[in-house]
């Protein structure tokens, strides 16, 4: 159970970071 929660949290964080980096890079250019 805890492993699934950890994986889910990691995916969510990765998604947020990817979106944030993409938006910053897009506007920066």
mmCIF file of the N, C-alpha and C atoms, coordinates in Angstrom:
data_MODEL
# 
_entry.id   MODEL 
# 
loop_
_atom_site.group_PDB 
_atom_site.id 
_atom_site.type_symbol 
_atom_site.label_atom_id 
_atom_site.label_alt_id 
_atom_site.label_comp_id 
_atom_site.label_asym_id 
_atom_site.label_entity_id 
_atom_site.label_seq_id 
_atom_site.pdbx_PDB_ins_code 
_atom_site.Cartn_x 
_atom_site.Cartn_y 
_atom_site.Cartn_z 
_atom_site.occupancy 
_atom_site.B_iso_or_equiv 
_atom_site.pdbx_formal_charge 
_atom_site.auth_seq_id 
_atom_site.auth_comp_id 
_atom_site.auth_asym_id 
_atom_site.auth_atom_id 
_atom_site.pdbx_PDB_model_num 
ATOM 1  N N  . UNK A 1 1  ? 0.851  -1.202 0.000   1.00 0.00 ? 1  UNK A N  1 
ATOM 2  C CA . UNK A 1 1  ? 0.000  0.000  0.000   1.00 0.00 ? 1  UNK A CA 1 
ATOM 3  C C  . UNK A 1 1  ? 0.886  1.252  0.000   1.00 0.00 ? 1  UNK A C  1 
ATOM 4  N N  . UNK A 1 2  ? 1.854  1.299  0.905   1.00 0.00 ? 2  UNK A N  1 
ATOM 5  C CA . UNK A 1 2  ? 2.716  2.484  1.002   1.00 0.00 ? 2  UNK A CA 1 
ATOM 6  C C  . UNK A 1 2  ? 3.536  2.655  -0.279  1.00 0.00 ? 2  UNK A C  1 
ATOM 7  N N  . UNK A 1 3  ? 3.897  1.528  -0.894  1.00 0.00 ? 3  UNK A N  1 
ATOM 8  C CA . UNK A 1 3  ? 4.696  1.607  -2.123  1.00 0.00 ? 3  UNK A CA 1 
ATOM 9  C C  . UNK A 1 3  ? 3.895  2.275  -3.223  1.00 0.00 ? 3  UNK A C  1 
ATOM 10 N N  . UNK A 1 4  ? 2.618  1.916  -3.326  1.00 0.00 ? 4  UNK A N  1 
ATOM 11 C CA . UNK A 1 4  ? 1.755  2.514  -4.354  1.00 0.00 ? 4  UNK A CA 1 
ATOM 12 C C  . UNK A 1 4  ? 1.630  4.016  -4.111  1.00 0.00 ? 4  UNK A C  1 
ATOM 13 N N  . UNK A 1 5  ? 1.471  4.386  -2.844  1.00 0.00 ? 5  UNK A N  1 
ATOM 14 C CA . UNK A 1 5  ? 1.343  5.809  -2.502  1.00 0.00 ? 5  UNK A CA 1 
ATOM 15 C C  . UNK A 1 5  ? 2.614  6.565  -2.861  1.00 0.00 ? 5  UNK A C  1 
ATOM 16 N N  . UNK A 1 6  ? 3.756  5.950  -2.601  1.00 0.00 ? 6  UNK A N  1 
ATOM 17 C CA . UNK A 1 6  ? 5.034  6.592  -2.918  1.00 0.00 ? 6  UNK A CA 1 
ATOM 18 C C  . UNK A 1 6  ? 5.180  6.784  -4.419  1.00 0.00 ? 6  UNK A C  1 
ATOM 19 N N  . UNK A 1 7  ? 4.830  5.757  -5.188  1.00 0.00 ? 7  UNK A N  1 
ATOM 20 C CA . UNK A 1 7  ? 4.921  5.839  -6.649  1.00 0.00 ? 7  UNK A CA 1 
ATOM 21 C C  . UNK A 1 7  ? 3.980  6.915  -7.171  1.00 0.00 ? 7  UNK A C  1 
ATOM 22 N N  . UNK A 1 8  ? 2.756  6.943  -6.657  1.00 0.00 ? 8  UNK A N  1 
ATOM 23 C CA . UNK A 1 8  ? 1.766  7.933  -7.100  1.00 0.00 ? 8  UNK A CA 1 
ATOM 24 C C  . UNK A 1 8  ? 2.273  9.341  -6.802  1.00 0.00 ? 8  UNK A C  1 
ATOM 25 N N  . UNK A 1 9  ? 2.804  9.546  -5.601  1.00 0.00 ? 9  UNK A N  1 
ATOM 26 C CA . UNK A 1 9  ? 3.317  10.866 -5.216  1.00 0.00 ? 9  UNK A CA 1 
ATOM 27 C C  . UNK A 1 9  ? 4.476  11.265 -6.127  1.00 0.00 ? 9  UNK A C  1 
ATOM 28 N N  . UNK A 1 10 ? 5.358  10.324 -6.421  1.00 0.00 ? 10 UNK A N  1 
ATOM 29 C CA . UNK A 1 10 ? 6.506  10.607 -7.275  1.00 0.00 ? 10 UNK A CA 1 
ATOM 30 C C  . UNK A 1 10 ? 6.046  11.007 -8.676  1.00 0.00 ? 10 UNK A C  1 
ATOM 31 N N  . UNK A 1 11 ? 5.057  10.307 -9.214  1.00 0.00 ? 11 UNK A N  1 
ATOM 32 C CA . UNK A 1 11 ? 4.548  10.622 -10.547 1.00 0.00 ? 11 UNK A CA 1 
ATOM 33 C C  . UNK A 1 11 ? 3.915  12.006 -10.569 1.00 0.00 ? 11 UNK A C  1 
ATOM 34 N N  . UNK A 1 12 ? 3.151  12.332 -9.531  1.00 0.00 ? 12 UNK A N  1 
ATOM 35 C CA . UNK A 1 12 ? 2.499  13.646 -9.460  1.00 0.00 ? 12 UNK A CA 1 
ATOM 36 C C  . UNK A 1 12 ? 3.545  14.755 -9.393  1.00 0.00 ? 12 UNK A C  1 
ATOM 37 N N  . UNK A 1 13 ? 4.558  14.563 -8.549  1.00 0.00 ? 13 UNK A N  1 
ATOM 38 C CA . UNK A 1 13 ? 5.619  15.570 -8.424  1.00 0.00 ? 13 UNK A CA 1 
ATOM 39 C C  . UNK A 1 13 ? 6.352  15.723 -9.750  1.00 0.00 ? 13 UNK A C  1 
ATOM 40 N N  . UNK A 1 14 ? 6.671  14.609 -10.388 1.00 0.00 ? 14 UNK A N  1 
ATOM 41 C CA . UNK A 1 14 ? 7.375  14.651 -11.661 1.00 0.00 ? 14 UNK A CA 1 
ATOM 42 C C  . UNK A 1 14 ? 6.546  15.391 -12.701 1.00 0.00 ? 14 UNK A C  1 
ATOM 43 N N  . UNK A 1 15 ? 5.238  15.134 -12.723 1.00 0.00 ? 15 UNK A N  1 
ATOM 44 C CA . UNK A 1 15 ? 4.346  15.792 -13.675 1.00 0.00 ? 15 UNK A CA 1 
ATOM 45 C C  . UNK A 1 15 ? 4.324  17.301 -13.433 1.00 0.00 ? 15 UNK A C  1 
ATOM 46 N N  . UNK A 1 16 ? 4.198  17.698 -12.176 1.00 0.00 ? 16 UNK A N  1 
ATOM 47 C CA . UNK A 1 16 ? 4.155  19.130 -11.843 1.00 0.00 ? 16 UNK A CA 1 
ATOM 48 C C  . UNK A 1 16 ? 5.464  19.809 -12.234 1.00 0.00 ? 16 UNK A C  1 
ATOM 49 N N  . UNK A 1 17 ? 6.586  19.164 -11.910 1.00 0.00 ? 17 UNK A N  1 
ATOM 50 C CA . UNK A 1 17 ? 7.893  19.738 -12.240 1.00 0.00 ? 17 UNK A CA 1 
ATOM 51 C C  . UNK A 1 17 ? 8.055  19.851 -13.753 1.00 0.00 ? 17 UNK A C  1 
ATOM 52 N N  . UNK A 1 18 ? 7.645  18.829 -14.478 1.00 0.00 ? 18 UNK A N  1 
ATOM 53 C CA . UNK A 1 18 ? 7.760  18.840 -15.938 1.00 0.00 ? 18 UNK A CA 1 
ATOM 54 C C  . UNK A 1 18 ? 6.926  19.963 -16.535 1.00 0.00 ? 18 UNK A C  1 
ATOM 55 N N  . UNK A 1 19 ? 5.694  20.109 -16.055 1.00 0.00 ? 19 UNK A N  1 
ATOM 56 C CA . UNK A 1 19 ? 4.817  21.170 -16.563 1.00 0.00 ? 19 UNK A CA 1 
ATOM 57 C C  . UNK A 1 19 ? 5.391  22.540 -16.229 1.00 0.00 ? 19 UNK A C  1 
ATOM 58 N N  . UNK A 1 20 ? 5.862  22.704 -15.001 1.00 0.00 ? 20 UNK A N  1 
ATOM 59 C CA . UNK A 1 20 ? 6.416  23.993 -14.577 1.00 0.00 ? 20 UNK A CA 1 
ATOM 60 C C  . UNK A 1 20 ? 7.646  24.339 -15.417 1.00 0.00 ? 20 UNK A C  1 
ATOM 61 N N  . UNK A 1 21 ? 8.533  23.365 -15.627 1.00 0.00 ? 21 UNK A N  1 
ATOM 62 C CA . UNK A 1 21 ? 9.741  23.609 -16.411 1.00 0.00 ? 21 UNK A CA 1 
ATOM 63 C C  . UNK A 1 21 ? 9.372  23.943 -17.855 1.00 0.00 ? 21 UNK A C  1 
ATOM 64 N N  . UNK A 1 22 ? 8.394  23.220 -18.393 1.00 0.00 ? 22 UNK A N  1 
ATOM 65 C CA . UNK A 1 22 ? 7.965  23.457 -19.772 1.00 0.00 ? 22 UNK A CA 1 
ATOM 66 C C  . UNK A 1 22 ? 7.390  24.857 -19.938 1.00 0.00 ? 22 UNK A C  1 
ATOM 67 N N  . UNK A 1 23 ? 6.549  25.277 -18.995 1.00 0.00 ? 23 UNK A N  1 
ATOM 68 C CA . UNK A 1 23 ? 5.936  26.610 -19.073 1.00 0.00 ? 23 UNK A CA 1 
ATOM 69 C C  . UNK A 1 23 ? 7.006  27.689 -18.950 1.00 0.00 ? 23 UNK A C  1 
ATOM 70 N N  . UNK A 1 24 ? 7.930  27.523 -18.017 1.00 0.00 ? 24 UNK A N  1 
ATOM 71 C CA . UNK A 1 24 ? 8.990  28.515 -17.820 1.00 0.00 ? 24 UNK A CA 1 
ATOM 72 C C  . UNK A 1 24 ? 9.881  28.594 -19.055 1.00 0.00 ? 24 UNK A C  1 
ATOM 73 N N  . UNK A 1 25 ? 10.203 27.466 -19.645 1.00 0.00 ? 25 UNK A N  1 
ATOM 74 C CA . UNK A 1 25 ? 11.058 27.441 -20.823 1.00 0.00 ? 25 UNK A CA 1 
ATOM 75 C C  . UNK A 1 25 ? 10.326 28.072 -22.006 1.00 0.00 ? 25 UNK A C  1 
ATOM 76 N N  . UNK A 1 26 ? 9.031  27.798 -22.117 1.00 0.00 ? 26 UNK A N  1 
ATOM 77 C CA . UNK A 1 26 ? 8.243  28.343 -23.228 1.00 0.00 ? 26 UNK A CA 1 
ATOM 78 C C  . UNK A 1 26 ? 8.166  29.868 -23.138 1.00 0.00 ? 26 UNK A C  1 
ATOM 79 N N  . UNK A 1 27 ? 7.853  30.380 -21.953 1.00 0.00 ? 27 UNK A N  1 
ATOM 80 C CA . UNK A 1 27 ? 7.739  31.829 -21.778 1.00 0.00 ? 27 UNK A CA 1 
ATOM 81 C C  . UNK A 1 27 ? 9.121  32.487 -21.818 1.00 0.00 ? 27 UNK A C  1 
ATOM 82 N N  . UNK A 1 28 ? 10.134 31.761 -21.356 1.00 0.00 ? 28 UNK A N  1 
ATOM 83 C CA . UNK A 1 28 ? 11.486 32.309 -21.355 1.00 0.00 ? 28 UNK A CA 1 
ATOM 84 C C  . UNK A 1 28 ? 11.968 32.536 -22.776 1.00 0.00 ? 28 UNK A C  1 
ATOM 85 N N  . UNK A 1 29 ? 11.553 31.674 -23.693 1.00 0.00 ? 29 UNK A N  1 
ATOM 86 C CA . UNK A 1 29 ? 11.963 31.790 -25.076 1.00 0.00 ? 29 UNK A CA 1 
ATOM 87 C C  . UNK A 1 29 ? 11.105 32.825 -25.777 1.00 0.00 ? 29 UNK A C  1 
# 
